[in-house]
Amino acid sequence: MKEFKLYGATVAYESGLEASPSVIIKANSYDDIILELESESGWIIRSNAAFKVVFIKEVTDEK
């Protein structure tokens, strides 16, 4: 299995700080992730996070 990092939209605060929710999941392929997102109307839902996914990136080991 591969690891993928899913990102949500960036939120800007009055203080000037920005934050973007993200979660790392394991899947066999991008297709598996897309199927799961389509079944949840574009949302990723985990026990510690729920957000609309705007970007997916495969996590690679850079050793």
N, CA, C and O atoms as a printed pandas DataFrame, in Angstrom:
     atom_number atom_name residue_name chain_id  residue_number  x_coord  y_coord  z_coord
0              1         N          MET        A               1    0.834   -1.182    0.000
1              2        CA          MET        A               1    0.000    0.000    0.000
2              3         C          MET        A               1    0.883    1.251    0.000
3              4         O          MET        A               1    2.008    1.253    0.501
4              5         N          LYS        A               2    0.335    2.288   -0.570
5              6        CA          LYS        A               2    1.028    3.574   -0.625
6              7         C          LYS        A               2    0.391    4.527    0.376
7              8         O          LYS        A               2   -0.746    4.334    0.806
8              9         N          GLU        A               3    1.141    5.551    0.734
9             10        CA          GLU        A               3    0.601    6.589    1.608
10            11         C          GLU        A               3    0.309    7.839    0.788
11            12         O          GLU        A               3    1.084    8.230   -0.086
12            13         N          PHE        A               4   -0.826    8.452    1.093
13            14        CA          PHE        A               4   -1.237    9.677    0.415
14            15         C          PHE        A               4   -1.603   10.716    1.460
15            16         O          PHE        A               4   -2.189   10.393    2.493
16            17         N          LYS        A               5   -1.252   11.969    1.185
17            18        CA          LYS        A               5   -1.639   13.056    2.077
18            19         C          LYS        A               5   -2.758   13.836    1.411
19            20         O          LYS        A               5   -2.611   14.310    0.285
20            21         N          LEU        A               6   -3.874   13.969    2.110
21            22        CA          LEU        A               6   -5.037   14.694    1.597
22            23         C          LEU        A               6   -5.119   16.037    2.309
23            24         O          LEU        A               6   -5.030   16.105    3.535
24            25         N          TYR        A               7   -5.288   17.102    1.536
25            26        CA          TYR        A               7   -5.318   18.451    2.077
26            27         C          TYR        A               7   -6.697   19.069    1.900
27            28         O          TYR        A               7   -7.390   18.807    0.917
28            29         N          GLY        A               8   -7.083   19.896    2.870
29            30        CA          GLY        A               8   -8.306   20.683    2.784
30            31         C          GLY        A               8   -7.958   22.116    2.413
31            32         O          GLY        A               8   -6.785   22.454    2.255
32            33         N          ALA        A               9   -8.970   22.953    2.274
33            34        CA          ALA        A               9   -8.771   24.353    1.913
34            35         C          ALA        A               9   -8.045   25.097    3.038
35            36         O          ALA        A               9   -8.229   24.803    4.219
36            37         N          THR        A              10   -7.225   26.058    2.645
37            38        CA          THR        A              10   -6.497   26.875    3.606
38            39         C          THR        A              10   -7.423   27.907    4.231
39            40         O          THR        A              10   -8.232   28.536    3.549
40            41         N          VAL        A              11   -7.285   28.065    5.545
41            42        CA          VAL        A              11   -8.064   29.045    6.283
42            43         C          VAL        A              11   -7.110   30.139    6.751
43            44         O          VAL        A              11   -6.070   29.840    7.338
44            45         N          ALA        A              12   -7.451   31.409    6.500
45            46        CA          ALA        A              12   -6.630   32.528    6.951
46            47         C          ALA        A              12   -7.290   33.174    8.166
47            48         O          ALA        A              12   -8.488   33.460    8.161
48            49         N          TYR        A              13   -6.499   33.396    9.192
49            50        CA          TYR        A              13   -6.995   34.016   10.424
50            51         C          TYR        A              13   -6.651   35.502   10.442
51            52         O          TYR        A              13   -5.749   35.946    9.732
52            53         N          GLU        A              14   -7.366   36.260   11.249
53            54        CA          GLU        A              14   -7.125   37.697   11.357
54            55         C          GLU        A              14   -5.689   38.005   11.767
55            56         O          GLU        A              14   -5.146   39.043   11.389
56            57         N          SER        A              15   -5.082   37.128   12.522
57            58        CA          SER        A              15   -3.713   37.328   12.992
58            59         C          SER        A              15   -2.681   37.191   11.874
59            60         O          SER        A              15   -1.507   37.507   12.067
60            61         N          GLY        A              16   -3.116   36.723   10.711
61            62        CA          GLY        A              16   -2.204   36.527    9.588
62            63         C          GLY        A              16   -1.744   35.092    9.436
63            64         O          GLY        A              16   -1.134   34.741    8.426
64            65         N          LEU        A              17   -2.023   34.267   10.411
65            66        CA          LEU        A              17   -1.658   32.854   10.316
66            67         C          LEU        A              17   -2.594   32.128    9.362
67            68         O          LEU        A              17   -3.761   32.491    9.213
68            69         N          GLU        A              18   -2.061   31.101    8.722
69            70        CA          GLU        A              18   -2.860   30.265    7.835
70            71         C          GLU        A              18   -2.747   28.817    8.286
71            72         O          GLU        A              18   -1.715   28.400    8.812
72            73         N          ALA        A              19   -3.799   28.064    8.079
73            74        CA          ALA        A              19   -3.804   26.650    8.438
74            75         C          ALA        A              19   -4.560   25.869    7.373
75            76         O          ALA        A              19   -5.512   26.364    6.768
76            77         N          SER        A              20   -4.115   24.647    7.161
77            78        CA          SER        A              20   -4.777   23.775    6.196
78            79         C          SER        A              20   -4.903   22.394    6.820
79            80         O          SER        A              20   -3.897   21.805    7.215
80            81         N          PRO        A              21   -6.125   21.864    6.917
81            82        CA          PRO        A              21   -6.260   20.521    7.482
82            83         C          PRO        A              21   -5.659   19.489    6.532
83            84         O          PRO        A              21   -5.716   19.647    5.312
84            85         N          SER        A              22   -5.087   18.444    7.097
85            86        CA          SER        A              22   -4.543   17.376    6.263
86            87         C          SER        A              22   -4.565   16.070    7.047
87            88         O          SER        A              22   -4.615   16.057    8.277
88            89         N          VAL        A              23   -4.526   14.989    6.306
89            90        CA          VAL        A              23   -4.501   13.662    6.914
90            91         C          VAL        A              23   -3.742   12.738    5.962
91            92         O          VAL        A              23   -3.827   12.880    4.742
92            93         N          ILE        A              24   -3.005   11.797    6.534
93            94        CA          ILE        A              24   -2.306   10.797    5.724
94            95         C          ILE        A              24   -3.089    9.500    5.794
95            96         O          ILE        A              24   -3.435    9.022    6.875
96            97         N          ILE        A              25   -3.364    8.938    4.624
97            98        CA          ILE        A              25   -4.088    7.663    4.570
98            99         C          ILE        A              25   -3.308    6.677    3.710
99           100         O          ILE        A              25   -2.446    7.065    2.921
100          101         N          LYS        A              26   -3.622    5.407    3.874
101          102        CA          LYS        A              26   -3.011    4.354    3.061
102          103         C          LYS        A              26   -4.053    3.845    2.076
103          104         O          LYS        A              26   -5.209    3.609    2.427
104          105         N          ALA        A              27   -3.611    3.682    0.834
105          106        CA          ALA        A              27   -4.493    3.162   -0.219
106          107         C          ALA        A              27   -3.623    2.520   -1.293
107          108         O          ALA        A              27   -2.418    2.763   -1.359
108          109         N          ASN        A              28   -4.238    1.710   -2.121
109          110        CA          ASN        A              28   -3.496    1.067   -3.200
110          111         C          ASN        A              28   -3.194    2.019   -4.351
111          112         O          ASN        A              28   -2.170    1.888   -5.021
112          113         N          SER        A              29   -4.100    2.990   -4.579
113          114        CA          SER        A              29   -3.925    3.892   -5.717
114          115         C          SER        A              29   -4.769    5.145   -5.531
115          116         O          SER        A              29   -5.607    5.222   -4.633
116          117         N          TYR        A              30   -4.530    6.127   -6.398
117          118        CA          TYR        A              30   -5.356    7.326   -6.422
118          119         C          TYR        A              30   -6.821    6.953   -6.668
119          120         O          TYR        A              30   -7.727    7.559   -6.095
120          121         N          ASP        A              31   -7.043    5.961   -7.516
121          122        CA          ASP        A              31   -8.411    5.536   -7.836
122          123         C          ASP        A              31   -9.189    5.137   -6.594
123          124         O          ASP        A              31  -10.363    5.479   -6.456
124          125         N          ASP        A              32   -8.532    4.408   -5.683
125          126        CA          ASP        A              32   -9.200    3.999   -4.445
126          127         C          ASP        A              32   -9.616    5.214   -3.616
127          128         O          ASP        A              32  -10.700    5.241   -3.033
128          129         N          ILE        A              33   -8.746    6.208   -3.576
129          130        CA          ILE        A              33   -9.061    7.428   -2.818
130          131         C          ILE        A              33  -10.219    8.172   -3.467
131          132         O          ILE        A              33  -11.136    8.621   -2.780
132          133         N          ILE        A              34  -10.176    8.300   -4.774
133          134        CA          ILE        A              34  -11.237    9.008   -5.498
134          135         C          ILE        A              34  -12.586    8.318   -5.277
135          136         O          ILE        A              34  -13.595    8.992   -5.072
136          137         N          LEU        A              35  -12.614    6.995   -5.318
137          138        CA          LEU        A              35  -13.863    6.266   -5.077
138          139         C          LEU        A              35  -14.411    6.538   -3.684
139          140         O          LEU        A              35  -15.612    6.739   -3.511
140          141         N          GLU        A              36  -13.516    6.545   -2.683
141          142        CA          GLU        A              36  -13.972    6.825   -1.314
142          143         C          GLU        A              36  -14.504    8.257   -1.209
143          144         O          GLU        A              36  -15.540    8.492   -0.587
144          145         N          LEU        A              37  -13.792    9.212   -1.819
145          146        CA          LEU        A              37  -14.235   10.611   -1.766
146          147         C          LEU        A              37  -15.569   10.800   -2.480
147          148         O          LEU        A              37  -16.429   11.538   -1.999
148          149         N          GLU        A              38  -15.747   10.147   -3.615
149          150        CA          GLU        A              38  -17.016   10.260   -4.340
150          151         C          GLU        A              38  -18.173    9.715   -3.508
151          152         O          GLU        A              38  -19.282   10.246   -3.562
152          153         N          SER        A              39  -17.918    8.660   -2.741
153          154        CA          SER        A              39  -18.994    8.089   -1.917
154          155         C          SER        A              39  -19.355    9.000   -0.742
155          156         O          SER        A              39  -20.431    8.861   -0.161
156          157         N          GLU        A              40  -18.465    9.929   -0.388
157          158        CA          GLU        A              40  -18.703   10.864    0.719
158          159         C          GLU        A              40  -18.858   12.307    0.218
159          160         O          GLU        A              40  -18.652   13.251    0.980
160          161         N          SER        A              41  -19.217   12.479   -1.047
161          162        CA          SER        A              41  -19.430   13.809   -1.647
162          163         C          SER        A              41  -18.209   14.713   -1.525
163          164         O          SER        A              41  -18.347   15.922   -1.339
164          165         N          GLY        A              42  -17.022   14.136   -1.629
165          166        CA          GLY        A              42  -15.794   14.915   -1.602
166          167         C          GLY        A              42  -15.193   15.125   -0.227
167          168         O          GLY        A              42  -14.147   15.761   -0.097
168          169         N          TRP        A              43  -15.842   14.601    0.799
169          170        CA          TRP        A              43  -15.355   14.758    2.170
170          171         C          TRP        A              43  -14.498   13.564    2.576
171          172         O          TRP        A              43  -14.779   12.430    2.188
172          173         N          ILE        A              44  -13.450   13.823    3.358
173          174        CA          ILE        A              44  -12.717   12.754    4.028
174          175         C          ILE        A              44  -13.164   12.796    5.482
175          176         O          ILE        A              44  -13.131   13.851    6.116
176          177         N          ILE        A              45  -13.573   11.675    5.998
177          178        CA          ILE        A              45  -14.109   11.630    7.359
178          179         C          ILE        A              45  -13.322   10.587    8.142
179          180         O          ILE        A              45  -13.336    9.399    7.819
180          181         N          ARG        A              46  -12.642   11.053    9.168
181          182        CA          ARG        A              46  -11.877   10.190   10.070
182          183         C          ARG        A              46  -12.273   10.539   11.496
183          184         O          ARG        A              46  -12.993   11.512   11.718
184          185         N          SER        A              47  -11.815    9.765   12.455
185          186        CA          SER        A              47  -12.191   10.003   13.855
186          187         C          SER        A              47  -11.700   11.349   14.374
187          188         O          SER        A              47  -12.317   11.927   15.269
188          189         N          ASN        A              48  -10.600   11.855   13.825
189          190        CA          ASN        A              48  -10.054   13.119   14.317
190          191         C          ASN        A              48  -10.162   14.268   13.310
191          192         O          ASN        A              48   -9.663   15.363   13.573
192          193         N          ALA        A              49  -10.804   14.036   12.166
193          194        CA          ALA        A              49  -10.892   15.098   11.152
194          195         C          ALA        A              49  -12.001   14.814   10.150
195          196         O          ALA        A              49  -12.317   13.666    9.837
196          197         N          ALA        A              50  -12.576   15.897    9.663
197          198        CA          ALA        A              50  -13.541   15.807    8.563
198          199         C          ALA        A              50  -13.426   17.104    7.777
199          200         O          ALA        A              50  -13.635   18.187    8.324
200          201         N          PHE        A              51  -13.093   16.996    6.496
201          202        CA          PHE        A              51  -12.970   18.183    5.669
202          203         C          PHE        A              51  -13.108   17.829    4.199
203          204         O          PHE        A              51  -12.946   16.672    3.808
204          205         N          LYS        A              52  -13.403   18.819    3.400
205          206        CA          LYS        A              52  -13.523   18.676    1.958
206          207         C          LYS        A              52  -12.112   18.657    1.371
207          208         O          LYS        A              52  -11.325   19.569    1.625
208          209         N          VAL        A              53  -11.794   17.651    0.609
209          210        CA          VAL        A              53  -10.447   17.496    0.050
210          211         C          VAL        A              53  -10.294   18.356   -1.201
211          212         O          VAL        A              53  -11.141   18.342   -2.095
212          213         N          VAL        A              54   -9.175   19.115   -1.241
213          214        CA          VAL        A              54   -8.902   19.950   -2.408
214          215         C          VAL        A              54   -7.621   19.528   -3.132
215          216         O          VAL        A              54   -7.380   19.942   -4.266
216          217         N          PHE        A              55   -6.798   18.697   -2.471
217          218        CA          PHE        A              55   -5.525   18.306   -3.088
218          219         C          PHE        A              55   -5.082   16.973   -2.506
219          220         O          PHE        A              55   -5.237   16.730   -1.309
220          221         N          ILE        A              56   -4.527   16.103   -3.361
221          222        CA          ILE        A              56   -4.015   14.802   -2.935
222          223         C          ILE        A              56   -2.572   14.682   -3.416
223          224         O          ILE        A              56   -2.265   14.973   -4.572
224          225         N          LYS        A              57   -1.696   14.250   -2.515
225          226        CA          LYS        A              57   -0.288   14.086   -2.879
226          227         C          LYS        A              57    0.211   12.747   -2.360
227          228         O          LYS        A              57   -0.047   12.386   -1.212
228          229         N          GLU        A              58    0.928   12.008   -3.207
229          230        CA          GLU        A              58    1.497   10.746   -2.762
230          231         C          GLU        A              58    2.721   11.042   -1.886
231          232         O          GLU        A              58    3.564   11.870   -2.233
232          233         N          VAL        A              59    2.799   10.347   -0.741
233          234        CA          VAL        A              59    3.914   10.523    0.165
234          235         C          VAL        A              59    5.021    9.569   -0.283
235          236         O          VAL        A              59    4.789    8.371   -0.443
236          237         N          THR        A              60    6.230   10.111   -0.487
237          238        CA          THR        A              60    7.352    9.293   -0.898
238          239         C          THR        A              60    8.467    9.415    0.125
239          240         O          THR        A              60    8.655   10.475    0.722
240          241         N          ASP        A              61    9.192    8.352    0.326
241          242        CA          ASP        A              61   10.353    8.374    1.232
242          243         C          ASP        A              61   11.531    8.953    0.469
243          244         O          ASP        A              61   11.922    8.441   -0.580
244          245         N          GLU        A              62   12.089   10.024    1.006
245          246        CA          GLU        A              62   13.249   10.646    0.363
246          247         C          GLU        A              62   14.468   10.370    1.215
247          248         O          GLU        A              62   14.882   11.209    2.015
248          249         N          LYS        A              63   15.044    9.184    1.041
249          250        CA          LYS        A              63   16.227    8.780    1.824
250          251         C          LYS        A              63   17.435    8.733    0.947
251          252         O          LYS        A              63   18.527    8.416    1.417
